[in-house]
Amino acid sequence: MATKRVRKTGDERREEIKESILDIVFTEGMHKLSTRYLAQKVGVSEGALFRHYPSKKAMIEDIIGDVNTQMVGHLKNIAETDKSPLLRLDEYITFTLNFLYHKKGITLLLFTEASYQNDEGLKHTMDSIYKSQKQYFTKIVLDGITEGIWDDTIDVENLSRLYMGIPVTLNIEMILNSESFDHDTFCNEMKTIILKVLSKN
C-alpha cells in the first residue's frame, strides 16, 4: 500500500523557498537565482512558486522581513535588557554571528539586490537595518562606559563602524575557507578583539 504524501502548508513551503534562495546565493551565486532554477531546487513548478509569492522581489522582501523580526528585533531586546553590559555585548555579538552563519547567503543577497537592482525601497530598508544594529551596539558600549567598565576615551562611533564590518568578514571567511572555517573560533576571536579595544589600559 502506497504511503500517502503529506502536503506542505503554505507557511512551510514559503520557508522552503526562502531557504533555497539563500542556499543558491551562497553556494552558486546570484546569477543562478532565476525562478526556473529556484523551482527545480524546491521541487515544484514555477507556477507553484508564484502561488506563494507574486514575484521574486516579494520573496526577497519576505526574507528582509525575517531579518527585521528575527534578528534586528532580537538584538533590540538584548540591548535593552537589565543585564550587565559585558553579558549583553557577548550575547549581542554571539546572536548576530550565529544568525548570519545559519542564514548563509543573506548578506550577499541583500547587498547585491540593493546595489545592482538600484531598488530605492530596498536600500532604505537596508539602511534602517544597518543603523539599528549600530544603534543597539552603541547603546551597550555606552552603558558599559557609564558604569566604568570600559575605556571612556574610545570613539564609540568608529568602534561601531568597525563592529559592523565583522559580518562582512564572516561572509568572506565562509566563502573562501568553507572547509576549514570554524564558526565558534571566529565568534570568540571577534569578541576578544572588541573587548581588547574597550578595555582600560
ZIGI-V63429 format. One record per pair of residues at least 12 apart in sequence whose ideal C-beta (glycine too) atoms are under 10 Angstrom apart, sorted by the first residue. I is the first residue (numbers start at 1). J is the second residue. D is the distance in Angstrom with one decimal. If there is no record, write none. Layout:
I;J;D
I;J;D
//
This chain:
8;44;9.6
10;51;8.5
10;52;6.3
11;52;9.5
13;42;7.7
13;44;7.7
13;48;8.0
13;49;9.1
13;51;8.8
13;52;5.6
13;53;9.9
14;49;10.0
14;52;5.3
14;53;7.3
14;59;8.4
14;62;6.9
15;62;9.7
15;66;9.3
16;41;9.2
16;42;5.7
16;43;8.7
16;44;8.9
16;52;9.4
17;38;7.0
17;39;9.1
17;41;9.0
17;42;5.7
17;44;8.6
17;48;9.6
17;49;6.6
17;52;6.3
17;53;7.0
17;59;6.2
17;62;8.6
17;63;9.6
18;53;9.4
18;59;6.7
18;60;9.1
18;62;6.3
18;63;5.3
18;65;10.0
18;66;7.1
18;103;9.3
18;106;9.6
19;41;9.5
19;42;9.1
19;63;9.7
19;103;8.8
19;104;9.9
19;105;9.4
20;33;9.7
20;37;9.5
20;38;6.0
20;39;9.2
20;40;9.5
20;41;4.5
20;42;5.2
20;43;9.3
20;49;9.9
20;59;9.7
21;33;6.6
21;38;6.5
21;41;8.7
21;42;9.4
21;56;8.6
21;59;6.1
21;60;7.5
21;62;9.5
21;63;6.8
21;105;7.4
21;106;9.3
21;109;7.0
22;63;7.3
22;102;9.7
22;103;6.0
22;104;6.1
22;105;3.7
22;106;5.8
22;107;9.9
22;108;8.9
22;109;6.6
23;38;10.0
23;41;7.3
23;104;7.3
23;105;6.5
24;37;7.0
24;38;6.7
24;41;6.3
24;105;7.4
24;109;9.3
25;63;10.0
25;104;8.3
25;105;3.8
25;106;8.1
25;107;9.4
25;108;5.3
25;109;4.7
25;110;9.7
25;112;7.8
25;113;9.7
26;103;9.2
26;104;4.2
26;105;3.3
26;106;8.5
26;107;9.2
26;108;6.7
26;109;8.5
26;171;8.7
26;174;7.7
26;175;7.6
26;178;9.4
27;104;8.1
27;105;7.8
27;175;9.4
27;178;9.1
28;41;9.6
28;105;9.6
29;105;9.8
29;108;8.4
29;112;9.4
30;105;9.3
30;108;7.0
30;109;7.3
30;112;5.1
30;113;8.1
30;116;8.1
31;112;10.0
33;56;7.6
33;59;9.5
33;60;9.3
33;105;9.7
33;109;8.1
33;112;9.2
33;113;9.5
34;46;9.3
34;56;8.4
35;49;5.8
35;50;7.7
35;53;9.3
35;55;8.7
35;56;5.8
35;59;8.8
36;49;9.3
38;56;8.0
38;59;8.2
56;113;9.6
57;113;8.5
57;117;8.4
57;119;7.9
57;121;9.4
57;122;8.6
60;109;6.8
60;110;8.0
60;113;5.8
60;114;9.8
60;117;9.2
60;119;9.1
60;122;7.6
61;113;9.8
61;119;9.8
61;121;8.6
61;122;7.9
61;125;8.3
63;103;8.6
63;105;9.4
63;106;6.8
63;109;6.9
63;110;7.8
63;113;9.6
64;106;9.1
64;109;9.1
64;110;6.7
64;113;9.0
64;114;9.7
64;121;9.9
64;122;7.3
64;125;5.6
64;126;8.0
64;128;9.9
64;129;7.8
65;125;9.2
66;99;9.9
66;103;8.1
66;106;8.6
67;99;8.5
67;100;9.7
67;103;8.1
67;106;6.8
67;107;9.9
67;110;7.5
67;125;8.8
67;126;9.3
67;129;6.1
68;125;7.9
68;128;8.2
68;129;6.7
68;132;8.5
70;99;7.1
70;103;8.6
71;95;7.8
71;96;7.2
71;98;10.0
71;99;4.9
71;100;8.1
71;103;8.3
71;106;9.0
71;129;8.1
71;132;9.6
71;133;8.4
72;96;9.9
72;99;9.9
72;128;8.5
72;129;5.8
72;130;9.9
72;132;5.1
72;133;6.8
72;136;8.2
73;132;9.3
74;91;9.6
74;92;9.5
74;95;6.2
74;96;9.3
74;99;8.0
74;136;10.0
75;91;9.2
75;92;6.2
75;95;6.7
75;96;6.7
75;99;8.9
75;132;7.5
75;133;6.3
75;135;9.5
75;136;5.1
75;137;8.2
75;140;9.7
76;132;7.2
76;133;9.5
76;135;8.8
76;136;5.7
76;139;9.4
77;91;9.8
77;95;9.7
77;136;9.2
78;90;9.7
78;91;5.1
78;92;5.1
78;93;9.8
78;94;9.5
78;95;6.5
78;96;9.3
78;136;7.3
78;137;10.0
78;139;10.0
78;140;8.0
79;91;9.4
79;92;6.7
79;132;9.7
79;133;9.7
79;135;8.1
79;136;3.7
79;137;7.5
79;138;8.9
79;139;4.9
79;140;5.5
79;143;8.6
80;136;8.0
80;139;7.6
80;140;9.5
80;143;10.0
81;140;9.8
83;140;9.7
84;140;9.9
84;143;8.8
84;144;8.2
84;147;7.9
84;149;7.9
85;139;9.1
85;140;5.4
85;141;7.4
85;142;8.6
85;143;4.6
85;144;3.4
85;145;8.4
85;146;8.5
85;147;6.3
85;149;5.9
85;150;7.6
85;198;9.4
86;140;9.1
86;143;10.0
86;144;6.8
86;147;9.3
86;149;6.3
86;150;8.8
86;195;8.3
86;198;9.4
87;140;9.7
88;136;9.3
88;137;9.8
88;139;8.9
88;140;4.9
88;141;9.8
88;143;7.6
88;144;8.5
89;137;8.2
89;140;5.2
89;141;7.4
89;143;9.3
89;144;7.1
89;149;9.6
89;150;9.2
89;163;9.8
89;191;7.6
89;194;7.1
89;195;7.7
89;198;8.2
90;140;9.8
90;187;9.9
90;188;9.9
90;191;6.3
90;194;9.7
90;195;8.9
91;140;9.3
92;133;9.1
92;136;7.1
92;137;6.5
92;139;9.7
92;140;6.1
92;141;9.9
92;163;9.3
92;191;9.6
92;194;9.9
93;137;8.6
93;140;9.7
93;163;8.0
93;166;7.7
93;187;7.0
93;188;9.5
93;190;6.3
93;191;5.2
93;194;6.8
93;195;9.7
94;184;9.7
94;187;6.1
94;188;9.1
94;190;9.6
94;191;7.5
96;133;7.4
96;136;9.8
96;137;8.9
96;163;9.1
96;164;9.9
96;166;7.9
96;167;6.7
96;170;9.0
96;187;9.3
96;190;9.6
97;166;7.3
97;167;7.3
97;170;6.0
97;183;7.3
97;184;9.5
97;186;7.2
97;187;4.8
97;188;9.9
97;190;6.9
97;191;9.0
98;183;7.9
98;184;9.6
98;187;7.4
99;167;9.4
100;166;9.4
100;167;5.4
100;168;9.8
100;170;5.8
100;171;7.3
100;174;8.9
100;183;9.8
101;167;9.8
101;170;6.9
101;171;9.6
101;174;7.3
101;181;9.4
101;183;5.0
101;184;9.6
101;186;8.6
101;187;8.2
102;183;9.3
104;170;9.8
104;171;8.3
104;174;6.4
104;175;9.1
104;178;9.6
105;171;8.8
105;174;9.4
105;175;9.8
106;167;9.5
106;171;9.0
107;167;6.0
107;168;6.9
107;170;8.0
107;171;4.8
107;172;9.7
107;174;9.6
108;171;6.5
108;175;8.3
110;122;7.6
110;125;8.6
110;126;5.9
110;129;8.1
111;126;7.4
111;168;8.7
111;171;9.3
113;126;8.8
114;126;4.9
114;127;8.9
130;164;6.8
131;164;9.8
133;160;8.6
133;163;8.4
133;164;6.5
133;167;8.6
134;156;9.9
134;157;8.5
134;159;10.0
134;160;4.6
134;161;7.6
134;163;7.7
134;164;6.0
135;160;8.3
136;160;9.6
137;156;9.0
137;159;8.4
137;160;5.3
137;163;5.4
137;164;7.8
137;194;9.2
138;156;5.7
138;157;7.5
138;159;8.3
138;160;5.0
138;163;9.1
139;156;9.8
139;160;10.0
140;160;10.0
141;154;7.5
141;156;5.4
141;159;6.6
141;160;7.4
141;163;8.8
141;194;8.8
141;197;9.7
141;198;6.8
142;154;9.9
142;156;6.2
144;198;6.9
145;198;8.3
148;200;8.7
149;198;7.9
149;199;9.1
149;200;8.5
150;195;8.5
150;197;8.9
150;198;4.0
150;199;6.9
150;200;6.9
151;197;8.2
151;198;6.1
151;199;6.5
151;200;4.9
151;201;7.1
152;200;8.6
153;200;9.2
153;201;9.3
154;197;6.8
154;198;6.3
154;199;9.6
154;200;9.8
155;197;10.0
156;198;9.5
158;197;9.8
159;194;7.7
159;197;6.2
159;198;7.6
162;193;8.8
162;194;8.1
162;197;7.6
163;190;8.6
163;193;9.6
163;194;6.5
163;197;9.4
166;186;9.1
166;187;9.4
166;190;5.2
166;191;9.7
166;193;8.6
166;194;8.3
167;190;9.7
169;186;8.3
169;190;8.0
170;183;8.2
170;186;6.6
170;187;8.6
170;190;8.2
173;186;6.3
174;186;9.0
//
